[in-house]
Amino acid sequence: MDQTKKLIAEVFGEIADGIKSGSFSKKVKIGLTTFGSEHGVDEMVKAAKMAKSKYGDFDVVLIGPKVEGDFEVVEVADAEEGHKKMTELLENGGIDGCVTQHFDFPIGVSTVGRVVTPGRGNEMIIATTTGTTSTNRVEGMIKNAIGGIATAKAVGISNPKVGILNVDGARSVEKALKELQEGGYGFEFSGSLRADGGSVMRGNDLLAGTPDVMVCDSLTGNLLIKIFASYTTGGNYETVGYGYGPGVGEGYDKLVNIVSRASGAPLICEALRYCSLCAKNNLIALAADEYKQANAAGLKAIVGKILEKDKPKAEEEIKMPEKKVVTHGIAGVDILELDNASRALWKEGIYAESGMGCTGPIVLVSEDDAEKATAILQKEGFK
């Protein structure tokens, strides 16, 4: 009976909101895990209150301890249980997206950040900021561009202009993206504000927010997002921008937006808004469509040439062991050695996968293999 009353109240609430706004589309529900912040649960709740006051077109569901206030709360005991409940709610439609900290994405998925640049106050997408789209740097940045374009469209930029940050691999990425353009993938490059122009962006372009989408590797992007978010506060309290953003990758079907454990309420408020736009405009479908177009333009062949060029010669054939559920992350392995580390474990009969957490690359193994796998990786010099 109580559940029926709740449903009726929600329906009448939506009707009232629709009359007020002139739109009768259902509000999206965005989860917020409240455990895990360096600033405590109260800071997360403060962010939810700010979002509710500032934006009225989405609802916030708190996932954490019971708190006072007019919010739906899904109670959990700790951060680990919060991630499990978040995943469950995303899968069963209880929430449309979620903002959280320190979430491990599979290889192939990385987060697309959004900042406000200090030079001119422009908003800019940084693709990407945590996770990794590929263990091959150039392939990863090519795919980061695709994820960045999809995310820019989700926040209302219909024809986003793309720039490539001048880091290792930038020219190879530029060449590959031009091949995609020639194959029919429709997007535009941005031009640097510097006199010699070009689609490879300088530090000046970062400060000014020259492109709509700035493409880089996720480790560089991670540094950038932290600097943009906290350059006025000394680093331990992030206030500016929208956080690390949603995890995007080919075939990835969950909307999980990341903020730092150092993020403060003003930034988390905007991260909730960012997530709501991605949910409302169906980022998952937009990303799927961008990948479909890129694949039709020859993405796999272009990437295949890059991987073939970088492939080690006379590689030993190692059979992958039977799959297991992998929940234990072994940190300390260099990102360029992730695949080799997994293969070293396969050789010893241990199933392993590559992964990426917010603090860096990880090798994922089952709990019962954790101790043995760690010893092998140490012996082989991977950590």
Buried (B, 14 or more C-beta within 10 A) or exposed (E): EEEEEEEEEBEEEBEEBBEEEEEEEBBBBBBBBBBBBEBEBEBBBBBBBBBBEEBEBBBBBBBBBEBEEEBBBBEBEEBEBBBEBBBEBBEEEBBBBBBBBBBBBBBBBBBBBBBBBBEEEBBBBBBBBBBBBBBBBBBBBBBBBBBBBBBBBBBEBEEBBBBBBBBEBBEBBBEBBEBBBEBEBEBBBBBBBBEEEBBBBBEEBBBBBBBBBBBBBBBBBBEBBBBBBBEEEEEEBBBBBBBBBBBBBBEBEBBBBBBBEBBBBBBBBBBBBBBBBBBBBBBBEBBBEBBEBBBEBBBEEBBEEBEEEEEEEEEEEEEEBEEBEBEBBBEBBEBEBBBBBBBBBBBBEBBBBBBBBBEBBBBBBBEEBBEBBBEBBEEBEBB
